[in-house]
Amino acid sequence: MPDVDRFERILRGQHWRKAYRLSFADENKDALRDTVSKACAAYLRKAFPSDCLKRCPQIIFQALRGKAAKQSMANGSDVFLDFNRQLQQFDSEERDFAATEIMKTAAQTVFTELEAYCKSITPSKVDQCFSKQLVERIIRHCFLARVRDGIALERGQSAAQQVDWEKQLIADVSPALEDRLKSFFTKRDGAIRAPKRLTRRRMMTMDELNKGLPVTEV
């Protein structure tokens, strides 16, 4: 395995370093998607308090319905302030700071995006939008923000090409993880598992298993 470079050293958490190495070549696209999905699922299980995570879409939905019930702009502002106060309660407990900020900013973005449709909003739509925001922010915070320059260097990409590559990676990873989060939000119990692998596991042949280990001459 190549020596760990300066970008790889700053990655933390399960599977992110493997994802970094896989990102260097297009032929690893499916393996990269599987690995990033596993990394996101592991981070969601470890860093995010499940009770708060489950409550977030409910808080967003209730705030949007409250906004729909108000008539004046002043009252609409009050709804948003109350919504933010509920999110701030997550800070009062001992939580992973980065995960808490990701949850809060994802929730605020979803509220802003959906408030124009607050009169017809459904819980399912809120779950979907929140899941999408959550997955993208995790990938950017845990992975891309730390190794963006290293990936661009290894792939020989310009800044514009790197932006397009990142968008495609997020688009590839998000749908399956969004489905897992949707299931998590609707079920009373259960952990967030990584989506099913797209790449097949390589099976060792008997010839390979029986092959002797290489010996270094002294």
C-alpha positions as CSV (number, residue, x, y, z in Angstrom):
1,M,0.0,0.0,0.0
2,P,1.3,3.5,-0.8
3,D,2.6,5.7,2.0
4,V,-0.1,7.7,3.7
5,D,0.0,11.2,2.3
6,R,-0.7,14.5,4.1
7,F,-4.3,14.6,3.0
8,E,-5.1,11.0,4.1
9,R,-3.6,11.7,7.5
10,I,-6.4,14.2,8.4
11,L,-9.2,11.8,7.6
12,R,-11.0,10.4,10.7
13,G,-13.6,7.7,11.0
14,Q,-14.2,4.3,9.4
15,H,-13.8,3.8,5.7
16,W,-12.9,7.4,4.7
17,R,-9.2,6.6,4.0
18,K,-10.1,3.8,1.7
19,A,-12.6,6.1,-0.1
20,Y,-9.8,8.6,-0.6
21,R,-7.6,6.0,-2.3
22,L,-10.4,4.7,-4.5
23,S,-11.2,8.3,-5.6
24,F,-8.1,8.5,-7.7
25,A,-9.4,6.4,-10.7
26,D,-12.7,6.3,-12.5
27,E,-12.6,2.5,-12.7
28,N,-13.2,2.5,-8.9
29,K,-16.5,4.3,-9.2
30,D,-18.8,1.6,-7.9
31,A,-16.3,0.6,-5.1
32,L,-16.0,4.3,-4.2
33,R,-19.8,4.6,-3.9
34,D,-20.0,1.6,-1.7
35,T,-17.2,2.8,0.5
36,V,-18.5,6.3,0.9
37,S,-22.0,4.9,1.7
38,K,-20.5,2.7,4.4
39,A,-18.5,5.6,5.8
40,C,-21.6,7.8,6.0
41,A,-23.7,5.1,7.6
42,A,-21.0,4.5,10.2
43,Y,-20.7,8.2,11.0
44,L,-24.5,8.5,11.3
45,R,-24.6,5.6,13.8
46,K,-21.6,6.8,15.9
47,A,-21.8,10.6,15.9
48,F,-25.5,11.3,15.7
49,P,-27.7,10.8,18.7
50,S,-30.6,8.7,17.3
51,D,-33.3,10.4,19.4
52,C,-32.3,13.9,18.0
53,L,-31.9,12.6,14.5
54,K,-35.4,11.0,14.6
55,R,-36.9,14.2,15.9
56,C,-35.4,16.6,13.3
57,P,-37.9,15.8,10.4
58,Q,-40.8,16.0,12.9
59,I,-39.6,19.4,14.1
60,I,-39.3,20.7,10.5
61,F,-42.7,19.4,9.5
62,Q,-44.4,20.9,12.6
63,A,-42.7,24.3,11.9
64,L,-43.8,24.2,8.3
65,R,-47.4,23.4,9.3
66,G,-47.2,26.2,11.8
67,K,-46.1,28.6,9.1
68,A,-49.0,27.5,6.9
69,A,-51.4,28.4,9.8
70,K,-50.1,31.9,10.1
71,Q,-51.3,34.7,7.9
72,S,-48.9,37.6,8.6
73,M,-45.2,37.9,7.8
74,A,-44.6,38.8,11.5
75,N,-46.1,35.6,12.7
76,G,-44.2,33.7,10.0
77,S,-41.0,35.1,11.5
78,D,-42.1,33.9,15.0
79,V,-42.5,30.4,13.7
80,F,-39.0,30.4,12.3
81,L,-37.6,31.7,15.6
82,D,-39.4,29.1,17.6
83,F,-38.1,26.4,15.1
84,N,-34.6,27.6,15.7
85,R,-35.1,27.5,19.5
86,Q,-36.1,23.9,19.3
87,L,-33.0,23.1,17.3
88,Q,-30.8,25.0,19.8
89,Q,-32.0,22.5,22.5
90,F,-29.7,19.9,20.9
91,D,-26.8,22.1,22.2
92,S,-27.8,21.7,25.8
93,E,-26.8,18.0,25.9
94,E,-23.4,16.4,25.5
95,R,-23.3,15.7,21.8
96,D,-20.8,15.5,19.0
97,F,-20.5,19.2,18.1
98,A,-19.9,18.7,14.4
99,A,-22.8,16.2,14.0
100,T,-25.1,18.6,15.9
101,E,-24.2,21.5,13.6
102,I,-24.8,19.3,10.6
103,M,-28.2,18.4,11.8
104,K,-29.2,21.9,12.6
105,T,-28.0,23.5,9.4
106,A,-29.5,20.7,7.3
107,A,-32.9,21.3,9.1
108,Q,-32.7,25.0,8.6
109,T,-31.9,24.6,4.9
110,V,-34.9,22.2,4.5
111,F,-37.2,24.6,6.2
112,T,-36.1,27.5,4.0
113,E,-36.4,25.4,0.8
114,L,-39.9,24.1,1.7
115,E,-41.6,27.0,3.4
116,A,-43.0,28.2,0.0
117,Y,-44.9,24.9,-0.1
118,C,-45.8,24.7,3.6
119,K,-49.6,24.4,2.9
120,S,-49.2,21.2,1.0
121,I,-46.1,19.7,2.6
122,T,-46.1,16.0,3.7
123,P,-43.9,14.3,6.3
124,S,-42.5,12.0,3.5
125,K,-41.3,15.1,1.5
126,V,-39.6,16.5,4.7
127,D,-37.9,13.2,5.4
128,Q,-36.6,13.0,1.8
129,C,-35.3,16.6,1.7
130,F,-33.7,16.3,5.2
131,S,-32.0,13.0,4.3
132,K,-30.6,14.5,1.1
133,Q,-29.2,17.5,3.0
134,L,-27.8,15.3,5.7
135,V,-25.9,12.9,3.4
136,E,-24.4,15.8,1.4
137,R,-23.2,17.6,4.4
138,I,-21.7,14.5,5.9
139,I,-19.8,13.7,2.7
140,R,-18.5,17.3,2.5
141,H,-17.6,17.7,6.1
142,C,-16.0,14.3,6.8
143,F,-14.4,13.7,3.4
144,L,-14.3,16.3,0.6
145,A,-13.5,19.4,2.8
146,R,-10.4,17.5,4.0
147,V,-9.0,15.8,0.9
148,R,-10.4,17.9,-2.0
149,D,-7.0,19.2,-3.0
150,G,-5.5,15.7,-2.8
151,I,-8.2,14.2,-5.0
152,A,-7.8,17.0,-7.6
153,L,-4.1,16.5,-7.6
154,E,-4.2,12.8,-8.1
155,R,-6.9,13.0,-10.8
156,G,-5.3,16.0,-12.5
157,Q,-8.5,18.0,-12.3
158,S,-9.1,21.7,-12.5
159,A,-11.2,23.4,-9.9
160,A,-14.3,23.3,-12.1
161,Q,-13.8,19.6,-12.9
162,Q,-13.4,18.9,-9.2
163,V,-16.7,20.6,-8.4
164,D,-18.4,18.5,-11.1
165,W,-16.8,15.3,-9.8
166,E,-18.0,16.1,-6.2
167,K,-21.5,16.7,-7.4
168,Q,-21.6,13.4,-9.2
169,L,-20.2,11.5,-6.2
170,I,-22.9,13.0,-4.0
171,A,-25.5,12.2,-6.6
172,D,-24.3,8.6,-6.8
173,V,-24.2,8.0,-3.0
174,S,-27.3,9.9,-1.9
175,P,-30.3,7.9,-3.2
176,A,-29.6,4.6,-1.5
177,L,-28.6,6.3,1.8
178,E,-31.8,8.4,1.7
179,D,-33.8,5.2,1.5
180,R,-32.1,3.9,4.6
181,L,-32.7,7.1,6.5
182,K,-36.4,7.1,5.4
183,S,-36.7,3.6,6.9
184,F,-34.9,4.9,10.1
185,F,-37.3,7.8,10.5
186,T,-40.4,5.7,10.1
187,K,-39.5,2.8,12.3
188,R,-39.5,3.0,16.1
189,D,-36.2,1.1,16.5
190,G,-33.3,0.1,14.3
191,A,-29.9,1.3,13.3
192,I,-28.8,3.0,10.1
193,R,-27.1,0.4,7.9
194,A,-25.1,0.9,4.8
195,P,-26.9,0.2,1.5
196,K,-26.4,-3.0,-0.3
197,R,-23.0,-3.3,-2.1
198,L,-22.9,-2.7,-5.8
199,T,-19.5,-4.3,-6.2
200,R,-19.2,-8.1,-5.9
201,R,-16.9,-9.5,-3.3
202,R,-13.8,-11.1,-4.9
203,M,-13.7,-14.9,-4.1
204,M,-10.3,-16.5,-3.7
205,T,-9.6,-19.5,-5.8
206,M,-8.1,-22.7,-4.3
207,D,-4.9,-22.1,-6.4
208,E,-4.6,-18.6,-4.8
209,L,-5.2,-20.0,-1.3
210,N,-2.6,-22.7,-1.7
211,K,0.0,-20.4,-3.2
212,G,3.0,-19.9,-0.9
213,L,3.8,-16.6,0.6
214,P,6.6,-14.7,-1.1
215,V,10.0,-14.8,0.8
216,T,12.4,-11.9,0.8
217,E,15.9,-12.9,0.1
218,V,18.4,-11.8,2.7
